Amino acid sequence: MKVIKYIFIFIFITSSELFSREYLVVQSTTSTVNTGLLDMLSNYFQKETGIEVRTIAVGTGTAISNAKNGDGDVLLVHSKLDELKFVEDGYGVERYELMYNDFIFVGPHDDPAKISNAKNIKDVMKIINFSKFKFISRDDNSGTHKKELSLWKNNNLSLPDHKNYIRTGTGMANTLNIASEMQAYTFTDRGTWISFPNKKDLKILYENDESLHNPYGIIAVSPKKFPHVEYEKSLKFIEWLTQGKGKDLIKSFEIDGERLFFVNE
């Protein structure tokens, strides 16, 4: 029995070394990729450490689902309650606050629904709920969609059931394109908006509300749940982002002079 035990241990150690990777797989939300932030961070991290970062950019809900299947080493998304549940359920080790920005409402320049006149977020949601003007919802289980759903719930309003509430099931950039083409309203994270090239037919109409805060968390996938993950490399990446050079790079990342993300000092 001892011989069998030692053979098993040898095979396990040898297998771990054999299948060790020199890259990390990061399950992340589309906004970190659409803005160019994650590509920039990944390139710097690889230059400093030799560790490649391979990103799978999907909506937050899909990223979490993928990570729950063990298809990734790191989770970087923006739906705090779901992130905490991910850790609580044993899929992740610890959630680290990485950065934040906010959500905004955008729409046609002439603002026919007069959202820009709203005094608070509840007024905005009421206008959308009863409006004869089109509103485009991502409806894709992304962090942005989850935030929109929470705004309906927190303001004691049901989801609109009229024909002008249009569900796309697409990413943020495509949803913004649809809103632009249809001269409709939509809800977006500020980072994607700043980096979005097709803004000429849309403008920001409601912003700077504390209820629109948008925090991003980063979590190493649990090696207890999934022994194949590159846990040590994940910790190195997380520390580099939250305490090292990566933090400074996030702070300095701009498009046309505008910062897209902010870090807690």
C-alpha positions as CSV (number, residue, x, y, z in Angstrom):
1,M,0.0,0.0,0.0
2,K,2.9,2.4,0.8
3,V,4.4,1.7,-2.6
4,I,1.1,2.6,-4.3
5,K,0.8,5.7,-2.2
6,Y,4.2,7.0,-3.1
7,I,3.6,6.2,-6.8
8,F,0.4,8.2,-6.6
9,I,2.2,11.2,-5.0
10,F,5.0,11.0,-7.6
11,I,2.5,10.9,-10.4
12,F,0.5,13.8,-8.9
13,I,3.6,16.1,-8.5
14,T,4.9,15.1,-11.9
15,S,1.5,15.8,-13.5
16,S,1.3,19.2,-11.8
17,E,4.7,20.2,-13.1
18,L,3.9,18.8,-16.5
19,F,0.7,20.8,-16.9
20,S,1.9,24.0,-15.3
21,R,1.3,26.9,-17.7
22,E,3.3,30.1,-18.3
23,Y,0.1,32.1,-18.9
24,L,-3.0,33.1,-17.0
25,V,-6.6,32.9,-18.2
26,V,-8.7,35.9,-17.1
27,Q,-12.5,35.7,-17.3
28,S,-13.5,39.4,-17.6
29,T,-16.2,41.8,-18.5
30,T,-16.3,43.4,-22.0
31,S,-15.7,46.9,-20.6
32,T,-12.2,46.1,-19.5
33,V,-11.3,44.9,-23.0
34,N,-13.4,47.3,-25.1
35,T,-11.6,50.2,-23.5
36,G,-8.2,48.8,-24.2
37,L,-7.3,48.8,-20.5
38,L,-6.8,45.1,-19.9
39,D,-4.7,44.6,-23.1
40,M,-2.4,47.4,-21.9
41,L,-2.1,46.0,-18.4
42,S,-1.5,42.5,-19.7
43,N,1.3,43.7,-22.0
44,Y,3.1,45.4,-19.2
45,F,2.6,42.5,-16.8
46,Q,4.1,40.1,-19.3
47,K,7.1,42.3,-19.9
48,E,7.8,42.5,-16.2
49,T,7.1,38.9,-15.3
50,G,7.2,36.8,-18.4
51,I,3.6,35.6,-17.6
52,E,1.2,36.0,-20.5
53,V,-2.4,37.0,-19.7
54,R,-5.1,35.6,-22.0
55,T,-8.4,37.3,-21.6
56,I,-11.9,35.9,-22.3
57,A,-14.1,39.0,-22.6
58,V,-17.8,38.3,-22.0
59,G,-20.6,39.7,-19.9
60,T,-20.1,39.5,-16.2
61,G,-22.8,36.7,-15.8
62,T,-21.1,34.5,-18.4
63,A,-17.6,35.3,-17.0
64,I,-18.8,34.1,-13.5
65,S,-20.4,31.0,-15.0
66,N,-17.2,30.2,-16.9
67,A,-15.1,30.6,-13.8
68,K,-17.5,28.3,-11.8
69,N,-16.7,25.7,-14.4
70,G,-13.0,26.1,-13.8
71,D,-12.4,27.8,-17.1
72,G,-10.1,30.5,-15.9
73,D,-7.6,31.4,-13.2
74,V,-8.8,34.9,-12.4
75,L,-12.2,36.6,-12.4
76,L,-12.4,40.3,-13.1
77,V,-15.9,41.6,-13.3
78,H,-18.3,44.3,-11.9
79,S,-21.2,42.9,-10.0
80,K,-20.2,43.0,-6.3
81,L,-23.0,40.9,-4.8
82,D,-22.4,38.1,-7.4
83,E,-18.6,38.3,-6.8
84,L,-19.0,37.9,-3.0
85,K,-21.4,35.0,-3.6
86,F,-18.7,33.4,-5.9
87,V,-16.2,33.5,-3.0
88,E,-18.8,32.5,-0.4
89,D,-19.7,29.4,-2.5
90,G,-16.0,28.3,-2.6
91,Y,-15.3,29.1,-6.2
92,G,-13.0,32.0,-5.4
93,V,-10.4,32.7,-2.7
94,E,-10.9,36.4,-1.9
95,R,-12.4,39.4,-3.6
96,Y,-10.1,42.4,-4.0
97,E,-11.4,45.9,-4.9
98,L,-9.6,46.8,-8.1
99,M,-11.1,50.0,-9.4
100,Y,-14.3,51.8,-10.1
101,N,-16.1,54.2,-12.4
102,D,-19.8,54.8,-12.8
103,F,-22.9,54.2,-15.0
104,I,-24.6,56.9,-17.1
105,F,-27.7,57.3,-19.2
106,V,-27.2,58.4,-22.7
107,G,-29.6,59.3,-25.5
108,P,-30.5,61.6,-28.4
109,H,-29.1,65.2,-28.3
110,D,-32.6,66.7,-28.3
111,D,-33.6,64.4,-25.4
112,P,-37.3,64.1,-26.3
113,A,-38.2,62.3,-23.0
114,K,-36.5,65.1,-21.0
115,I,-34.4,62.7,-19.0
116,S,-31.8,65.5,-18.4
117,N,-34.5,67.3,-16.4
118,A,-34.9,64.4,-13.9
119,K,-34.2,65.4,-10.3
120,N,-33.1,61.9,-9.2
121,I,-32.7,58.3,-10.4
122,K,-36.2,57.3,-9.6
123,D,-37.5,60.0,-11.9
124,V,-35.3,58.7,-14.7
125,M,-36.6,55.2,-14.2
126,K,-40.2,56.4,-14.2
127,I,-39.6,58.3,-17.5
128,I,-38.2,55.1,-19.1
129,N,-41.0,53.0,-17.6
130,F,-43.8,55.0,-19.1
131,S,-42.1,56.6,-22.0
132,K,-43.2,56.5,-25.6
133,F,-39.5,56.9,-26.6
134,K,-37.3,53.9,-27.2
135,F,-34.9,52.5,-24.5
136,I,-32.3,49.8,-25.4
137,S,-31.5,47.3,-22.7
138,R,-28.6,44.9,-22.9
139,D,-30.6,42.0,-21.4
140,D,-27.6,39.8,-21.4
141,N,-26.9,39.1,-17.7
142,S,-23.9,41.4,-17.8
143,G,-22.8,43.6,-14.9
144,T,-24.4,46.6,-16.7
145,H,-27.7,44.6,-17.2
146,K,-27.6,43.5,-13.6
147,K,-27.2,47.1,-12.5
148,E,-30.1,48.2,-14.6
149,L,-32.3,45.4,-13.1
150,S,-31.3,46.6,-9.6
151,L,-32.4,50.1,-10.4
152,W,-35.9,48.9,-11.3
153,K,-36.1,46.8,-8.1
154,N,-34.6,49.5,-5.8
155,N,-37.0,52.1,-7.0
156,N,-40.1,49.8,-6.7
157,L,-40.7,49.7,-10.4
158,S,-41.5,46.7,-12.6
159,L,-39.7,46.2,-15.9
160,P,-41.3,48.0,-18.8
161,D,-43.6,45.8,-20.9
162,H,-44.2,48.2,-23.8
163,K,-42.8,47.9,-27.3
164,N,-40.3,50.8,-26.8
165,Y,-38.4,48.8,-24.2
166,I,-36.1,46.9,-26.5
167,R,-33.9,44.0,-25.4
168,T,-30.8,43.4,-27.5
169,G,-28.9,40.5,-25.7
170,T,-25.7,42.1,-27.0
171,G,-22.6,43.6,-25.6
172,M,-22.2,47.3,-24.6
173,A,-20.6,48.5,-27.8
174,N,-23.3,46.9,-30.0
175,T,-26.1,48.2,-27.7
176,L,-24.7,51.7,-28.0
177,N,-24.6,51.4,-31.8
178,I,-28.2,50.3,-31.8
179,A,-29.2,53.2,-29.6
180,S,-27.4,55.6,-32.0
181,E,-29.0,54.1,-35.1
182,M,-32.5,54.2,-33.5
183,Q,-32.1,57.5,-31.7
184,A,-32.9,55.7,-28.5
185,Y,-31.9,55.9,-24.8
186,T,-29.6,53.4,-23.1
187,F,-27.6,52.7,-20.0
188,T,-23.9,52.2,-20.1
189,D,-20.7,52.1,-18.0
190,R,-18.7,55.3,-18.5
191,G,-15.5,53.6,-19.6
192,T,-17.1,52.0,-22.6
193,W,-18.8,55.3,-23.4
194,I,-15.6,57.2,-23.4
195,S,-13.9,54.7,-25.7
196,F,-17.0,54.3,-27.9
197,P,-16.2,55.9,-31.4
198,N,-19.8,56.4,-32.6
199,K,-21.0,59.1,-30.1
200,K,-22.0,61.8,-32.5
201,D,-25.8,61.0,-32.3
202,L,-25.8,60.5,-28.6
203,K,-24.9,62.4,-25.4
204,I,-24.8,61.9,-21.7
205,L,-28.2,62.9,-20.2
206,Y,-28.0,61.7,-16.6
207,E,-24.9,61.1,-14.5
208,N,-23.1,61.7,-11.2
209,D,-25.7,59.9,-9.0
210,E,-24.3,57.9,-6.1
211,S,-26.6,55.0,-6.9
212,L,-24.7,54.6,-10.2
213,H,-21.3,53.7,-8.6
214,N,-19.6,50.9,-10.5
215,P,-16.9,48.9,-8.6
216,Y,-14.8,46.2,-10.2
217,G,-13.5,43.3,-8.2
218,I,-10.7,40.7,-9.0
219,I,-10.7,37.2,-7.6
220,A,-8.3,34.2,-7.9
221,V,-10.2,31.1,-8.7
222,S,-10.0,28.5,-5.9
223,P,-7.2,25.9,-6.3
224,K,-9.2,23.7,-3.8
225,K,-12.1,23.6,-6.1
226,F,-10.0,23.4,-9.3
227,P,-6.5,22.1,-8.7
228,H,-5.4,22.8,-12.3
229,V,-5.6,26.7,-11.9
230,E,-2.4,28.7,-11.8
231,Y,-3.0,30.1,-8.3
232,E,0.5,31.4,-7.6
233,K,0.6,33.3,-10.9
234,S,-2.9,34.6,-10.2
235,L,-1.9,36.0,-6.8
236,K,1.1,37.7,-8.5
237,F,-1.1,39.3,-11.1
238,I,-3.6,40.5,-8.4
239,E,-0.9,41.9,-6.2
240,W,0.7,43.7,-9.3
241,L,-2.7,45.3,-10.1
242,T,-3.8,46.3,-6.6
243,Q,-0.4,47.3,-5.1
244,G,2.2,47.4,-7.8
245,K,2.8,48.9,-11.2
246,G,-0.6,48.0,-12.4
247,K,-2.3,50.3,-10.0
248,D,-0.3,53.3,-11.3
249,L,-1.1,52.2,-14.9
250,I,-4.9,52.1,-14.2
251,K,-4.6,55.6,-12.6
252,S,-2.9,57.0,-15.7
253,F,-5.1,55.3,-18.3
254,E,-6.9,57.9,-20.4
255,I,-8.7,58.4,-23.7
256,D,-8.7,61.9,-25.1
257,G,-7.7,63.3,-21.8
258,E,-10.4,61.5,-19.8
259,R,-9.8,58.9,-17.1
260,L,-11.8,55.8,-17.5
261,F,-11.2,54.1,-14.2
262,F,-10.3,55.1,-10.7
263,V,-8.5,53.3,-7.8
264,N,-9.1,53.6,-4.1
265,E,-6.1,55.5,-2.6
